[in-house]
Every structure is written in C-alpha cells, then in structure tokens.
Amino acid sequence: MAMTPDDVLKLIKDKEVKFVDLRFTDTRGKEQHVTVPVKYFAKDKFEAGHAFDGSSIAGWKGIQASDMLLMPDASSARMDPFTDEPVLNITCDVYEPVDGKPYDRDPRTIAKRAETYLKSTGLGDTAYFGPEPEFFIFDGVTWSIDMSGCFVKIKSEERRGPPASTTSPATWATARR
C-alpha cells in the first residue's frame, strides 16, 4: 500500500527522524538532494512544495529564472539505512513555481509523459523506468599523497587503454597514437 502524507508524518514521529532528504534526478541522471531539518518539514510541503535554486543544476535554469519547487512523492518515502542520525529520503517531482506545472527537463516528468504517450498509442499500458547501475572491477589500486605531489594507479584486467604498466600521462599519449 502506498504511503500518504499523513503516513509519512507518522513515520517521522515514530522513527524520531532528524532530517528529511528531498531527492530528485537531473537530466544527466545524477541524483541531487536538498536536506531539510525535520522541524521545517510539515504536511504543507506535499501541497506547496519546497523551493530550491535550479541554477545550480547543470543544464536547467539560468540565475535570472532559477526558482523551482520540489514536490515530495509520499509513496517514495524510505528511511536511510546509511546515516548516523535518522534521515527520511523522499523522491520528488520538480515543478515550475510560476505556472505550477511539472518542469519539462525533470526525468520523472519526462517518464510520466512517455508513459502517457505509450498508453495513448495502444502499444502498452505500463512502462518501467529505473537506474542503470554501473560498477567497475579493480584488481588493485595504489595511491600516494605527500609534499612532492600525489598519484593514483589503477590496475584492472577490464580496463581499456594502454597496458597497465604504462601509467604516466605522457606514455598514455604515446600509446594512443
């Protein structure tokens, strides 16, 4: 059963939540967030949203028109298991405050429009969207930071590029020619 705003507020009280982390994804797929102390998070956030500066998100808004709203999706509320203090994570839709419409570069908005289009064509009635996890397997990593400089060496059989034994940028440039 999906959570309602009242369920979220009850969870905040029951779990003694200290912070609410409002999360959204930028157009490039990077998860962004705004963390709010719980004393500033009430039911009105689900109706009026939480204002933030969209000019800090790459490719979104210029400073002259940067006001945006995060509209929390109560059904996405989850406790963060990786924090020392109790934190509640909530995924948000991004809205334009001027006209109250969803922001056209918000990936959640794009996904909802795509699903609506899919239904209108009769090709399907459900679309599934999710992250594409990426990971890298390293066979070894060494690094050093001292007064004379710093370096990092990554050894991986899966790595593309010059042989692992050629680690200096000058050698890489030669190896690519």
N, C-alpha and C positions, 0 to 999 in steps of 0.2 A: 504494500500500500504506500502510495506517495505521501511524503510529509507535507503538511500545510505550514503556513507562517506560525500558527499557534503551536504546532508540534515543535518547530524549531526553537521558539522561545522557551518552551518547556524543557527541551534538551539542554539549552544554555543554562537554565537554572539547575536542572538535575545533575549535570556534569561539572557545575561550577566553572563554566567557560570564562576565560580571562580576555580572549581576543577572538574576533571574527575575521577570517581571511577571505576577502571578496576576490574571486579569481575569474579571469577571462583570458581568452587567447587572442593574440594579434594575428594579422593577416599572414604573417610568415610562419605561424604555428607555434610561436613561443608563448608559454603560459606567463601571464603577467598577474600581479595581485596588488591589492591595497588592504592593509591590515588596520582594523578599527578596534580600539578598546571596547569591551562589551558594554560599558556604561553609555556609549554613543550609538549602540545598535538597538533599535526598537522595531515594533511592527510597522511603523511608517516607512522603514527602508524598503519593504516589499511593495509599497504603493507609490512612494515618491522617488525611490532610488537613492543612490549615494553619488554625489558629484565628485568628478575627478578631472584632471588635466589631460586631455587627449593628445596634446602636442608632444608629450614625452614618448609616445608610441610611434615607432618608425613607420612612415607612410600613411599616417592617419590624418592629423589636423595641424594646421598652422597655428601659431600662438594667438593670432587675431580671432580665431574661432574654435578655441580648444576646449570649451566646456562640454562635458559629456556626462552621462549618467550610467551607473552600474545598477541593473535591476536584478536582485538576487532571485535565484530559482530555488524555492524551498525544497523541492524534491531532490536536489543535489547535495543537501547538507550532510556532511560527514565529519566525524572527529578526526583530527590529525594525529596519527599514532607516533609521529616522529618528533614531537616538540616536548620540552620540559614542562611548560605551562599548558593548561588545557586550551586548545585552539580549535575552533569550528571552521571548516573550509566550506564555502558555498560558491558554486559556479554561477556566473552572472551573464545576462544578456547586456549588450551595450546599446544605449538609446541616445537620440538627439534630444536635448532638453528644450529646444526652441519649438519643435513641432510634435514632440512626444512619440516619434516613430523610431523603429529599430534602425541602428546605424548600418548602412549598406556594406561596410567593409568588415563587420563583425562576422567571424566564421560561423557562429551559431545562427545568425540571421541568414547568411548565405545557405546554410544547410537546411533551414526551415523553408526557404524559398525553393530550393531544389526538390525537397520532398513534396511541396505543394504542386510544383510543376509535374513531377513524376505521377502523382495521383491524377492530375488533370488530363494527362495523355492516355491514361488507362494502362500504361505499361507496368505499373506496380502500385502498391499502396503503402509500402514501408521501405525506408532506406536506413541503413546502419552506418553511422559515422563514428570514428574513434581515432585515437592517436596511433601513429606508426612508431613503435618503439625501435630505437636503434641502439646498438651496443657494439663495442669493439673488444677484441680479444688481444691482450698484450702478453707476450712471452716474458717480457721484462721491462722495467722502467728504472732508469738511474737518473739522478739529478744532483746538482750542487749549487749552493748559493754561498759565496764568500766575498771578501773585499775586492777580489780581482775580477769578479763577474759571476755569471751563472750559466747553466746549461741544463738541457734535458735530453736524454736519449731514450727512444722507444724502440724496443725490439719486438717485432711481430712477424710471424710467417705469413700472415694475411695481408700485410702492408704492401701497398703499391709503391712504385718508385725505385730508386737505386737500391743496390744491395745494402743490407743493414750495417755493413762495416763502413760504409761511406756516410759519415754523419755531419760533416761540415757543409754549410750552405754553398760554399764555393765548389765543393765536389758535386753537390746536387745539380748545380747549374751545368757543370761539365757533363754529368751523367745524362741529363735531359736532352742534350744536343743531338 
